[in-house]
Amino acid sequence: MKVLVLGGGDSPERDVSLRSAKSVALALRDAGHDVVEADPINGDDIFNGIDQSVLVFPILHGAGGEDGIIQKKLEERGLRYLGSDSTVSKICFDKNATRVKLNDSGIKVAEGGSVTKSDYWTNELITRPHVLKVQHGGSSIGTYIIRDPGHINKEEVDAVFELDDHAIIEELVVGIEITVPILDDKALPVIEIVPPQNEDFNYENKYNGKTGELCPPQSIDSEVQAKAQELAVLVHKNLGCRELSRIDMIVRQNGEIVVLEANTMPGMTDQSLYPKAALQYGLTMPDLMNIFVDLVDRHKI
């Protein structure tokens, strides 16, 4: 099958996207597919000469890649592509829209909501341990964790709002951080995320190899893992995600599971969580690509 792999773009997550796309392209070639690589930063000319028999893998992270923009362009051209459609991508990229949709469905999310820079300083949650994160974005970029509300760093707050006019303020949910990748409406194995001691799971620690990623988890039993998988599938379906996603959660000490967010195009680098869970499930990267190709090939033109 001929596959166009898109990687890069102009978001703050460009570097991760390029690495993800390279991994995907290599795995597709190893699986025997005819692969063309392109970078959307070069404009829409990359679609010239691409007919409807070609499958598109938009391995893009951040603005322009996961927010429905590139998906809309592909839909307008009648091209079949991997991942959620433009409407769902837009909702999932907006952390507040995701929160609202899940809340309306009775799915537990952290207490909080959307704030502007001025709103933040008058929000009741700033008197408690909380998290401030950009409303639109991923890869833990633009996330500030405040464990001591008596010592809020104004420069850190300003840095979040330099990336986005609106941010999400949420209670700091204390517990075990996990993530559950979804493949074709089925949950892959749960991954437990263990940041370096006395540090957070931020952008740097996500990709520098210092964070422990335990699959299977060591701190939660099989019953809680099964509940997390069931909840992740529910979130995936409730949001309308297609083919793949990764649902981030925290398990409180009492066993309650709180949904943090949904990722419609998870990282696919050699350090990324999604391929690690797939491998634990028994799928190599070429195996995974063959499944993706089969799923996209079924789309109606």
SVG drawing of the C-alpha trace seen along z (x, -y; Angstrom):
<svg xmlns="http://www.w3.org/2000/svg" viewBox="-24 -40 42 51">
<polyline fill="none" stroke="black" stroke-width="0.4" points="0.0,0.0 1.2,-3.5 1.3,-5.7 2.0,-9.4 3.5,-10.0 3.2,-13.6 5.7,-14.8 6.9,-18.0 4.6,-21.0 5.2,-24.3 4.0,-23.6 6.2,-23.5 6.0,-19.8 7.6,-19.7 10.8,-17.9 8.8,-15.0 6.5,-14.8 9.6,-14.5 10.9,-11.7 7.5,-10.0 7.1,-10.2 10.5,-8.8 9.7,-5.8 6.4,-5.3 7.9,-5.6 10.6,-3.1 8.1,-0.6 5.9,-1.0 8.8,-0.2 9.8,2.8 6.2,4.0 6.5,3.8 4.6,0.6 5.5,-2.2 6.2,-5.3 6.4,-9.0 7.4,-11.4 6.4,-15.1 6.4,-18.1 3.2,-20.3 5.4,-23.2 6.2,-23.3 2.6,-24.2 -0.3,-22.4 1.8,-21.6 2.7,-18.4 -0.7,-17.1 -0.2,-17.7 -0.3,-14.5 -1.7,-12.5 -4.7,-10.5 -7.4,-8.9 -5.7,-5.5 -2.9,-6.8 -3.4,-6.5 -2.3,-9.4 -0.7,-9.1 -0.7,-12.5 1.9,-11.8 1.6,-15.4 1.5,-16.7 0.2,-20.0 -1.4,-22.9 -2.0,-22.3 -1.6,-18.5 -4.0,-17.4 -6.5,-20.2 -8.5,-19.2 -6.9,-21.6 -4.9,-19.1 -7.7,-16.6 -10.1,-19.1 -7.7,-19.6 -7.5,-15.9 -11.3,-15.5 -11.7,-18.3 -9.4,-16.4 -11.2,-13.1 -8.1,-11.5 -8.3,-8.6 -6.2,-9.2 -5.2,-7.7 -6.9,-8.9 -9.8,-10.9 -11.8,-13.2 -11.5,-17.0 -14.5,-17.5 -13.3,-15.1 -9.7,-16.2 -10.7,-19.8 -12.6,-18.8 -9.9,-16.6 -7.2,-19.2 -9.2,-21.7 -8.8,-20.4 -11.8,-22.4 -14.1,-21.0 -12.9,-17.6 -13.5,-18.2 -17.1,-19.4 -17.9,-16.5 -16.6,-13.9 -18.3,-15.7 -21.6,-15.7 -21.3,-12.0 -20.6,-11.3 -16.9,-10.5 -14.8,-11.7 -12.3,-14.4 -10.2,-16.6 -12.0,-19.6 -11.2,-22.8 -11.9,-24.7 -10.7,-27.2 -9.1,-30.5 -7.6,-33.6 -4.5,-35.1 -6.5,-37.6 -9.0,-34.9 -6.2,-32.7 -5.2,-35.0 -8.8,-35.1 -9.7,-31.4 -10.4,-29.6 -8.2,-26.7 -5.0,-28.8 -5.4,-28.4 -4.9,-24.6 -2.2,-22.5 -3.1,-22.6 -2.0,-22.3 -2.0,-25.1 -1.6,-23.9 -2.3,-25.3 -5.8,-24.7 -4.5,-23.7 -1.4,-21.5 0.4,-18.4 3.7,-16.6 3.4,-18.3 4.5,-21.6 3.1,-24.6 2.4,-22.7 3.1,-24.2 2.5,-22.1 2.0,-24.1 2.4,-21.9 2.8,-24.8 0.1,-27.4 1.9,-29.8 4.8,-30.1 3.4,-30.6 6.0,-31.6 4.6,-34.5 7.1,-33.9 6.0,-30.3 2.4,-31.4 3.3,-34.0 5.1,-31.4 2.0,-29.2 -0.1,-32.1 2.5,-33.1 1.7,-29.8 -2.0,-30.1 -4.5,-32.9 -6.5,-30.3 -5.3,-27.7 -6.8,-24.9 -6.6,-25.1 -7.2,-21.8 -6.8,-20.4 -3.6,-18.5 -4.7,-14.9 -2.3,-12.9 -1.8,-9.3 -0.3,-7.0 -0.1,-8.3 -1.0,-5.8 -1.9,-5.9 -3.9,-3.5 -3.4,-3.4 -6.4,-2.4 -6.2,-0.5 -9.3,0.0 -11.6,-0.5 -9.6,2.0 -7.4,1.1 -3.7,2.0 -1.8,2.8 -1.7,0.1 1.5,-1.8 2.5,-3.2 4.5,-6.4 7.2,-7.0 8.9,-10.4 12.4,-10.8 12.5,-11.1 11.2,-14.5 10.5,-15.6 7.4,-15.8 6.5,-14.1 7.3,-17.2 8.4,-17.6 12.1,-17.1 11.6,-14.0 9.2,-12.6 11.9,-12.3 15.2,-12.2 14.8,-8.6 14.8,-9.3 11.1,-8.6 10.2,-5.0 7.5,-3.5 6.3,-0.3 4.3,2.1 2.7,3.9 2.4,1.5 3.9,2.4 1.8,0.2 -1.8,1.1 -3.3,4.5 -4.9,6.3 -8.4,5.3 -7.6,1.6 -5.8,2.1 -8.9,3.7 -11.0,0.8 -8.6,-1.7 -8.8,0.1 -12.5,0.2 -12.7,-3.5 -10.2,-4.4 -12.3,-2.6 -15.3,-4.5 -13.5,-7.8 -12.2,-7.0 -15.7,-6.0 -17.5,-8.9 -15.2,-11.5 -15.7,-9.8 -12.0,-8.9 -11.1,-6.7 -8.5,-4.0 -6.1,-5.1 -5.8,-7.3 -4.0,-7.4 -6.0,-8.2 -4.0,-9.7 -5.3,-9.1 -4.4,-9.2 -5.3,-6.5 -6.0,-7.9 -4.9,-6.1 -8.5,-5.0 -8.6,-3.4 -10.7,-6.1 -9.5,-6.8 -9.5,-10.4 -9.2,-11.1 -6.7,-13.8 -6.9,-14.1 -7.1,-12.2 -4.4,-12.2 -5.7,-11.6 -2.2,-11.2 0.1,-9.7 3.9,-9.9 5.4,-7.1 9.1,-7.6 11.2,-4.8 10.7,-6.2 6.9,-6.8 4.3,-5.1 2.0,-3.8 4.5,-1.6 5.7,-0.3 2.2,0.8 1.7,2.3 4.9,4.3 3.8,5.6 0.6,6.7 2.7,8.6 2.7,6.1 6.0,4.9 6.0,1.5 5.6,3.1 2.7,5.2 1.1,2.0 1.5,0.2 -0.1,3.1 -3.1,2.8 -3.3,-1.0 -3.1,-0.5 -5.9,2.1 -8.1,-0.2 -7.6,-3.3 -8.0,-1.3 -11.5,-0.5 -12.5,-4.1 -15.1,-5.1 -13.9,-7.5"/>
</svg>
